[in-house]
């Protein structure tokens, strides 16, 4: 399945477990692909967050891409997450991932996204 985000095609890959979990949902699952710009780049996938800016893939799935940044560099592992704020990109298209992979394992959503085909 595919959706267009910021003028770029995003391929969405679902495991069978993810397909089954989506079919059981009453409300759409909102999946956010967060790309953090700081002293290092960090990618993470968040689930059931705010729907503003999300693009509907179908009746049970919506996705959004959110670039964020921190005010200070923090590379501590296992520590508190630094506060983030939106990082407005004049042209987000080059930063939108090529693919998003979703799974549902042991009652939890799991996801990853990437840029290489």
PATOR-958772 format. One record per residue: x, y, z of N, C-alpha, C, O, CB in turn; residue number from 0. Coordinates in nm, 4 decimals. Glycine has a CB too. Layout:
// residues N
X/Y/Z/X/Y/Z/X/Y/Z/X/Y/Z/X/Y/Z/NUM
...
This chain:
// residues 117
0.0847/-0.1160/0.0000/0.0000/0.0000/0.0000/0.0894/0.1225/0.0000/0.2022/0.1191/0.0492/-0.0964/-0.0003/0.1209/0
0.0376/0.2306/-0.0558/0.1144/0.3536/-0.0686/0.0276/0.4735/-0.0337/-0.0952/0.4687/-0.0412/0.1709/0.3677/-0.2105/1
0.0954/0.5817/0.0047/0.0289/0.7094/0.0282/0.1278/0.8184/-0.0132/0.2489/0.7961/-0.0133/-0.0167/0.7254/0.1799/2
0.0767/0.9342/-0.0476/0.1629/1.0459/-0.0827/0.1718/1.1424/0.0348/0.0703/1.1878/0.0877/0.1109/1.1179/-0.2089/3
0.2949/1.1730/0.0746/0.3218/1.2696/0.1821/0.4143/1.3762/0.1273/0.5231/1.3450/0.0789/0.3848/1.2003/0.3081/4
0.3735/1.4995/0.1342/0.4554/1.6130/0.0894/0.5094/1.5913/-0.0519/0.6236/1.6262/-0.0815/0.5718/1.6358/0.1865/5
0.4267/1.5336/-0.1384/0.4657/1.5148/-0.2775/0.5551/1.3962/-0.3034/0.6113/1.3842/-0.4123/0.5328/1.6347/-0.3254/6
0.5699/1.3074/-0.2051/0.6558/1.1900/-0.2207/0.5759/1.0646/-0.1854/0.4948/1.0659/-0.0928/0.7834/1.2014/-0.1312/7
0.5990/0.9574/-0.2591/0.5294/0.8320/-0.2335/0.5958/0.7577/-0.1183/0.7172/0.7376/-0.1168/0.5270/0.7443/-0.3597/8
0.5133/0.7174/-0.0216/0.5583/0.6391/0.0934/0.4993/0.4994/0.0797/0.3773/0.4838/0.0743/0.5159/0.7062/0.2298/9
0.5851/0.3978/0.0738/0.5403/0.2587/0.0714/0.5158/0.2136/0.2140/0.6014/0.2318/0.3006/0.6444/0.1665/0.0011/10
0.3998/0.1551/0.2391/0.3650/0.1070/0.3725/0.3572/-0.0452/0.3683/0.2797/-0.1030/0.2921/0.2299/0.1689/0.4219/11
0.4380/-0.1079/0.4504/0.4457/-0.2532/0.4562/0.3883/-0.2992/0.5890/0.4328/-0.2544/0.6946/0.5920/-0.3031/0.4384/12
0.2904/-0.3879/0.5848/0.2252/-0.4389/0.7053/0.2485/-0.5884/0.7173/0.2353/-0.6616/0.6193/0.0742/-0.4080/0.7035/13
0.2829/-0.6338/0.8363/0.2876/-0.7770/0.8597/0.1443/-0.8283/0.8692/0.0508/-0.7489/0.8791/0.3688/-0.8109/0.9890/14
0.1264/-0.9589/0.8663/-0.0078/-1.0160/0.8815/-0.0667/-0.9796/1.0174/-0.1863/-0.9527/1.0288/-0.0038/-1.1692/0.8648/15
0.0178/-0.9790/1.1201/-0.0300/-0.9424/1.2542/-0.0780/-0.7975/1.2561/-0.1784/-0.7666/1.3203/0.0816/-0.9629/1.3595/16
-0.0070/-0.7081/1.1862/-0.0479/-0.5679/1.1793/-0.1786/-0.5536/1.1021/-0.2658/-0.4768/1.1426/0.0621/-0.4829/1.1138/17
-0.1931/-0.6252/0.9934/-0.3182/-0.6213/0.9167/-0.4358/-0.6656/1.0028/-0.5419/-0.6032/1.0003/-0.3079/-0.7105/0.7916/18
-0.4170/-0.7740/1.0794/-0.5243/-0.8249/1.1655/-0.5578/-0.7254/1.2761/-0.6753/-0.7042/1.3064/-0.4843/-0.9600/1.2268/19
-0.4556/-0.6638/1.3371/-0.4793/-0.5662/1.4442/-0.5500/-0.4422/1.3907/-0.6371/-0.3870/1.4579/-0.3468/-0.5262/1.5109/20
-0.5137/-0.3983/1.2713/-0.5815/-0.2834/1.2105/-0.7280/-0.3154/1.1828/-0.8154/-0.2310/1.2029/-0.5109/-0.2417/1.0802/21
-0.7543/-0.4363/1.1371/-0.8923/-0.4765/1.1058/-0.9812/-0.4754/1.2304/-1.1023/-0.4562/1.2195/-0.8936/-0.6165/1.0424/22
-0.9226/-0.4957/1.3478/-0.9987/-0.4966/1.4739/-1.0221/-0.3574/1.5312/-1.1017/-0.3423/1.6238/-0.9266/-0.5806/1.5763/23
-0.9560/-0.2573/1.4794/-0.9674/-0.1216/1.5348/-1.0996/-0.0571/1.4995/-1.1551/-0.0779/1.3916/-0.8537/-0.0344/1.4850/24
-1.1488/0.0224/1.5943/-1.2696/0.1017/1.5713/-1.2312/0.2379/1.5144/-1.2972/0.2887/1.4238/-1.3510/0.1183/1.7027/25
-1.1249/0.2963/1.5673/-1.0777/0.4270/1.5197/-0.9450/0.4078/1.4461/-0.8739/0.3103/1.4699/-1.0612/0.5283/1.6387/26
-0.9125/0.5007/1.3574/-0.7877/0.4872/1.2812/-0.6644/0.4934/1.3715/-0.6619/0.5672/1.4700/-0.7791/0.5966/1.1748/27
-0.5646/0.4166/1.3371/-0.4342/0.4236/1.4020/-0.3576/0.5369/1.3362/-0.3405/0.5372/1.2143/-0.3561/0.2872/1.3915/28
-0.3114/0.6327/1.4145/-0.2298/0.7417/1.3627/-0.0837/0.7065/1.3890/-0.0432/0.6869/1.5036/-0.2686/0.8794/1.4286/29
-0.0063/0.6987/1.2831/0.1352/0.6628/1.2927/0.2174/0.7854/1.2564/0.2023/0.8418/1.1480/0.1705/0.5415/1.1995/30
0.3045/0.8260/1.3481/0.3889/0.9430/1.3247/0.5335/0.8982/1.3075/0.5890/0.8275/1.3916/0.3764/1.0448/1.4413/31
0.5923/0.9405/1.1976/0.7345/0.9154/1.1735/0.8085/1.0424/1.2146/0.7989/1.1454/1.1477/0.7634/0.8768/1.0215/32
0.8808/1.0343/1.3229/0.9498/1.1516/1.3767/1.0965/1.1456/1.3388/1.1629/1.0444/1.3611/0.9337/1.1603/1.5305/33
1.1469/1.2531/1.2819/1.2880/1.2660/1.2484/1.3436/1.3813/1.3302/1.3086/1.4971/1.3076/1.3094/1.2890/1.0946/34
1.4308/1.3488/1.4258/1.4874/1.4486/1.5171/1.6193/1.5002/1.4612/1.7102/1.4228/1.4311/1.5082/1.3889/1.6588/35
1.6280/1.6312/1.4478/1.7513/1.6979/1.4085/1.8137/1.7547/1.5356/1.7538/1.8396/1.6016/1.7252/1.8107/1.3010/36
1.9320/1.7089/1.5697/2.0041/1.7568/1.6869/2.1516/1.7414/1.6526/2.1899/1.7575/1.5367/1.9644/1.6772/1.8196/37
2.2351/1.7104/1.7517/2.3745/1.6856/1.7182/2.3857/1.5537/1.6409/2.4822/1.5321/1.5677/2.4621/1.6822/1.8466/38
2.2876/1.4671/1.6574/2.2752/1.3427/1.5820/2.1337/1.3366/1.5269/2.0449/1.4061/1.5762/2.3074/1.2170/1.6710/39
2.1124/1.2555/1.4271/1.9771/1.2318/1.3779/1.9188/1.1125/1.4517/1.9896/1.0171/1.4836/1.9762/1.2078/1.2241/40
1.7887/1.1190/1.4786/1.7204/1.0053/1.5405/1.5883/0.9858/1.4685/1.5165/1.0816/1.4399/1.6981/1.0276/1.6943/41
1.5575/0.8597/1.4394/1.4292/0.8262/1.3791/1.3511/0.7457/1.4810/1.4071/0.6601/1.5494/1.4467/0.7471/1.2448/42
1.2181/0.7737/1.4914/1.1330/0.6889/1.5730/0.9913/0.6954/1.5205/0.9497/0.7928/1.4577/1.1385/0.7306/1.7210/43
0.9183/0.5883/1.5483/0.7799/0.5774/1.5057/0.6929/0.5815/1.6301/0.7145/0.5055/1.7244/0.7551/0.4470/1.4232/44
0.5938/0.6712/1.6300/0.5026/0.6874/1.7429/0.3621/0.6488/1.6980/0.3269/0.6647/1.5811/0.5056/0.8337/1.7974/45
0.2823/0.5982/1.7914/0.1500/0.5486/1.7580/0.0418/0.6193/1.8371/0.0623/0.6572/1.9525/0.1426/0.4001/1.7822/46
-0.0746/0.6371/1.7738/-0.1946/0.6953/1.8333/-0.1720/0.8341/1.8906/-0.2260/0.8686/1.9957/-0.2464/0.6055/1.9407/47
-0.0925/0.9125/1.8214/-0.0709/1.0510/1.8602/-0.1740/1.1411/1.7958/-0.2770/1.0935/1.7480/0.0695/1.0963/1.8224/48
-0.1476/1.2706/1.7938/-0.2419/1.3656/1.7340/-0.2596/1.3383/1.5845/-0.1658/1.2994/1.5150/-0.1935/1.5102/1.7560/49
-0.3798/1.3593/1.5383/-0.4109/1.3323/1.3974/-0.3893/1.4537/1.3077/-0.3999/1.4428/1.1855/-0.5541/1.2853/1.3845/50
-0.3588/1.5702/1.3674/-0.3421/1.6891/1.2838/-0.2242/1.6695/1.1889/-0.1149/1.6305/1.2299/-0.3211/1.8155/1.3713/51
-0.2489/1.6974/1.0626/-0.1461/1.6816/0.9605/-0.1307/1.5399/0.9090/-0.0505/1.5156/0.8189/-0.0165/1.7277/1.0138/52
-0.2064/1.4452/0.9647/-0.1951/1.3061/0.9197/-0.2717/1.2878/0.7894/-0.3746/1.3514/0.7667/-0.2482/1.2083/1.0279/53
-0.2199/1.2001/0.7045/-0.2821/1.1681/0.5769/-0.3439/1.0298/0.5883/-0.2769/0.9343/0.6274/-0.1791/1.1745/0.4597/54
-0.4714/1.0191/0.5544/-0.5401/0.8901/0.5615/-0.4873/0.7970/0.4532/-0.4805/0.8334/0.3358/-0.6928/0.9083/0.5471/55
-0.4503/0.6763/0.4946/-0.4105/0.5720/0.4011/-0.5359/0.4947/0.3612/-0.5579/0.4643/0.2440/-0.3022/0.4770/0.4637/56
-0.6172/0.4639/0.4621/-0.7482/0.4013/0.4433/-0.8312/0.4349/0.5674/-0.7937/0.5227/0.6451/-0.7360/0.2437/0.4214/57
-0.9422/0.3665/0.5860/-1.0320/0.3988/0.6979/-0.9726/0.3659/0.8337/-1.0221/0.4144/0.9354/-1.1621/0.3251/0.6820/58
-0.8674/0.2845/0.8380/-0.8126/0.2416/0.9666/-0.6677/0.2833/0.9916/-0.6098/0.2480/1.0943/-0.8225/0.0941/0.9766/59
-0.6091/0.3580/0.8981/-0.4682/0.3947/0.9121/-0.4447/0.5342/0.8551/-0.4903/0.5668/0.7455/-0.3774/0.2914/0.8413/60
-0.3728/0.6153/0.9316/-0.3291/0.7477/0.8867/-0.1831/0.7643/0.9264/-0.1404/0.7132/1.0300/-0.4183/0.8622/0.9482/61
-0.1069/0.8351/0.8448/0.0356/0.8556/0.8720/0.0687/1.0031/0.8624/0.0031/1.0801/0.7922/0.1233/0.7744/0.7740/62
0.1731/1.0398/0.9357/0.2244/1.1764/0.9274/0.3742/1.1738/0.9463/0.4289/1.0821/1.0076/0.1578/1.2683/1.0325/63
0.4403/1.2753/0.8930/0.5843/1.2920/0.9062/0.6072/1.4189/0.9852/0.5510/1.5237/0.9535/0.6558/1.2975/0.7669/64
0.6899/1.4097/1.0884/0.7120/1.5261/1.1746/0.8611/1.5450/1.2011/0.9195/1.4701/1.2794/0.6354/1.5107/1.3079/65
0.9232/1.6435/1.1373/1.0609/1.6772/1.1721/1.0613/1.7620/1.2988/0.9819/1.8552/1.3112/1.1312/1.7521/1.0554/66
1.1489/1.7309/1.3917/1.1603/1.8057/1.5167/1.3075/1.8334/1.5460/1.3967/1.7764/1.4831/1.0946/1.7280/1.6342/67
1.3309/1.9211/1.6419/1.4677/1.9519/1.6841/1.4697/1.9770/1.8340/1.3653/1.9988/1.8955/1.5236/2.0748/1.6074/68
1.5875/1.9740/1.8919/1.6048/2.0063/2.0328/1.6806/2.1382/2.0421/1.7502/2.1787/1.9490/1.6802/1.8920/2.1087/69
1.6656/2.2032/2.1550/1.7398/2.3276/2.1778/1.8843/2.2998/2.2187/1.9720/2.3845/2.2020/1.6704/2.4117/2.2856/70
1.9078/2.1807/2.2720/2.0450/2.1453/2.3118/2.0724/2.0020/2.2704/1.9805/1.9225/2.2510/2.0665/2.1633/2.4655/71
2.1988/1.9709/2.2576/2.2399/1.8366/2.2184/2.2454/1.7473/2.3418/2.3093/1.7818/2.4411/2.3772/1.8393/2.1465/72
2.1790/1.6336/2.3354/2.1826/1.5378/2.4450/2.1885/1.3990/2.3854/2.0972/1.3570/2.3144/2.0596/1.5533/2.5391/73
2.2969/1.3274/2.4145/2.3120/1.1926/2.3610/2.3085/1.0882/2.4718/2.3518/0.9748/2.4515/2.4421/1.1811/2.2827/74
2.2574/1.1253/2.5886/2.2486/1.0311/2.7002/2.1590/0.9143/2.6613/2.0527/0.9332/2.6022/2.1945/1.1011/2.8278/75
2.2024/0.7951/2.6943/2.1251/0.6754/2.6662/2.0456/0.6390/2.7897/2.1004/0.6304/2.8996/2.2164/0.5585/2.6224/76
1.9181/0.6178/2.7716/1.8336/0.5767/2.8825/1.7897/0.6907/2.9728/1.7174/0.6679/3.0698/1.9045/0.4757/2.9632/77
1.8314/0.8110/2.9434/1.7925/0.9248/3.0264/1.6622/0.9850/2.9782/1.5963/0.9326/2.8885/1.9020/1.0309/3.0269/78
1.6272/1.0950/3.0393/1.5046/1.1651/3.0003/1.5197/1.2185/2.8584/1.6275/1.2617/2.8176/1.4728/1.2809/3.0991/79
1.4108/1.2147/2.7850/1.4118/1.2675/2.6494/1.4143/1.4201/2.6559/1.3372/1.4796/2.7312/1.2883/1.2171/2.5688/80
1.5014/1.4842/2.5785/1.5002/1.6305/2.5773/1.3719/1.6800/2.5122/1.3174/1.6134/2.4241/1.6241/1.6864/2.5028/81
1.3233/1.7955/2.5543/1.2019/1.8490/2.4906/1.2294/1.8811/2.3435/1.3373/1.9283/2.3077/1.1519/1.9763/2.5653/82
1.1309/1.8549/2.2608/1.1458/1.8817/2.1184/1.0433/1.9854/2.0759/0.9404/2.0051/2.1405/1.1302/1.7520/2.0355/83
1.0740/2.0494/1.9678/0.9809/2.1443/1.9088/0.9808/2.1199/1.7587/1.0747/2.0626/1.7035/1.0196/2.2929/1.9431/84
0.8746/2.1641/1.6942/0.8649/2.1467/1.5499/0.9817/2.2108/1.4784/1.0323/2.3147/1.5208/0.7351/2.2045/1.4985/85
1.0238/2.1496/1.3716/1.1350/2.1988/1.2914/1.0815/2.2222/1.1504/1.0880/2.1333/1.0655/1.2567/2.0977/1.2917/86
1.0288/2.3415/1.1261/0.9661/2.3655/0.9963/1.0684/2.3592/0.8835/1.1704/2.4282/0.8853/0.8958/2.5012/0.9957/87
1.0388/2.2759/0.7870/1.1237/2.2633/0.6696/1.0535/2.3306/0.5527/0.9353/2.3069/0.5280/1.1553/2.1139/0.6380/88
1.1259/2.4132/0.4821/1.0666/2.4806/0.3675/1.0211/2.3783/0.2635/0.9160/2.3941/0.2013/1.1666/2.5797/0.3053/89
1.1012/2.2739/0.2456/1.0669/2.1666/0.1523/1.0904/2.0333/0.2229/1.2026/1.9827/0.2200/1.1513/2.1765/0.0197/90
0.9882/1.9744/0.2864/1.0077/1.8494/0.3597/1.0233/1.7266/0.2701/1.0647/1.6210/0.3178/0.8926/1.8279/0.4523/91
0.9909/1.7385/0.1416/0.9915/1.6226/0.0524/1.1199/1.5388/0.0604/1.1097/1.4166/0.0711/0.9713/1.6688/-0.0891/92
1.2397/1.5977/0.0558/1.3608/1.5150/0.0598/1.3782/1.4363/0.1902/1.4538/1.3392/0.1943/1.4813/1.6022/0.0387/93
1.3099/1.4770/0.2944/1.3256/1.4129/0.4250/1.2170/1.3096/0.4534/1.2287/1.2316/0.5479/1.3251/1.5177/0.5339/94
1.1126/1.3087/0.3730/1.0063/1.2093/0.3894/1.0643/1.0725/0.3547/1.1278/1.0572/0.2504/0.8815/1.2426/0.2992/95
1.0431/0.9729/0.4411/1.0984/0.8401/0.4143/1.0399/0.7763/0.2885/0.9359/0.8184/0.2378/1.0740/0.7495/0.5329/96
1.1096/0.6734/0.2393/1.0611/0.5959/0.1247/0.9656/0.4862/0.1686/0.8752/0.4482/0.0941/1.1784/0.5349/0.0479/97
0.9857/0.4347/0.2910/0.9031/0.3222/0.3361/0.8780/0.3287/0.4865/0.9556/0.3856/0.5633/0.9700/0.1891/0.3001/98
0.7665/0.2681/0.5245/0.7270/0.2536/0.6649/0.6834/0.1092/0.6827/0.5984/0.0603/0.6082/0.6116/0.3550/0.7055/99
0.7405/0.0409/0.7802/0.7062/-0.0985/0.8094/0.6397/-0.1047/0.9463/0.6943/-0.0543/1.0445/0.8327/-0.1904/0.8046/100
0.5210/-0.1669/0.9530/0.4463/-0.1783/1.0779/0.4221/-0.3240/1.1129/0.3946/-0.4074/1.0267/0.3133/-0.1037/1.0681/101
0.4335/-0.3521/1.2436/0.4064/-0.4858/1.2961/0.3260/-0.4689/1.4242/0.3243/-0.3614/1.4841/0.5396/-0.5666/1.3219/102
0.2606/-0.5746/1.4647/0.1873/-0.5770/1.5918/0.2344/-0.7022/1.6639/0.2051/-0.8140/1.6215/0.0285/-0.5764/1.5709/103
0.3073/-0.6829/1.7730/0.3738/-0.7945/1.8413/0.3492/-0.7857/1.9917/0.3790/-0.6844/2.0550/0.5262/-0.7947/1.8113/104
0.2944/-0.8935/2.0477/0.2678/-0.9010/2.1926/0.1839/-0.7831/2.2423/0.2103/-0.7276/2.3490/0.3998/-0.9060/2.2701/105
0.0830/-0.7457/2.1640/-0.0080/-0.6396/2.2049/0.0446/-0.4989/2.1867/-0.0169/-0.4042/2.2358/-0.0433/-0.6584/2.3450/106
0.1571/-0.4818/2.1173/0.2180/-0.3495/2.0981/0.2451/-0.3253/1.9503/0.2837/-0.4165/1.8772/0.3492/-0.3369/2.1794/107
0.2245/-0.2017/1.9076/0.2625/-0.1628/1.7727/0.4117/-0.1396/1.7669/0.4700/-0.0831/1.8594/0.1865/-0.0372/1.7280/108
0.4728/-0.1822/1.6603/0.6166/-0.1657/1.6373/0.6322/-0.1132/1.4951/0.5657/-0.1604/1.4029/0.6964/-0.3018/1.6586/109
0.7196/-0.0161/1.4784/0.7394/0.0374/1.3444/0.8787/0.0868/1.3221/0.9523/0.1171/1.4160/0.6437/0.1474/1.3182/110
0.9141/0.0945/1.1960/1.0419/0.1532/1.1557/1.0217/0.2145/1.0171/0.9327/0.1742/0.9423/1.1582/0.0454/1.1552/111
1.1056/0.3121/0.9847/1.0998/0.3713/0.8523/1.2398/0.3926/0.8010/1.3358/0.3963/0.8779/1.0220/0.5032/0.8538/112
1.2509/0.4065/0.6702/1.3835/0.4220/0.6127/1.3803/0.4901/0.4784/1.2749/0.5247/0.4252/1.4498/0.2891/0.5998/113
1.5000/0.5082/0.4252/1.5179/0.5852/0.3025/1.5708/0.5031/0.1861/1.5422/0.5359/0.0709/1.6103/0.6989/0.3281/114
1.6454/0.3997/0.2116/1.6970/0.3157/0.1036/1.5877/0.2221/0.0551/1.5116/0.1682/0.1355/1.8206/0.2351/0.1501/115
1.5795/0.2028/-0.0746/1.4761/0.1134/-0.1296/1.5085/-0.0320/-0.1066/1.4317/-0.1195/-0.1466/1.4583/0.1378/-0.2778/116
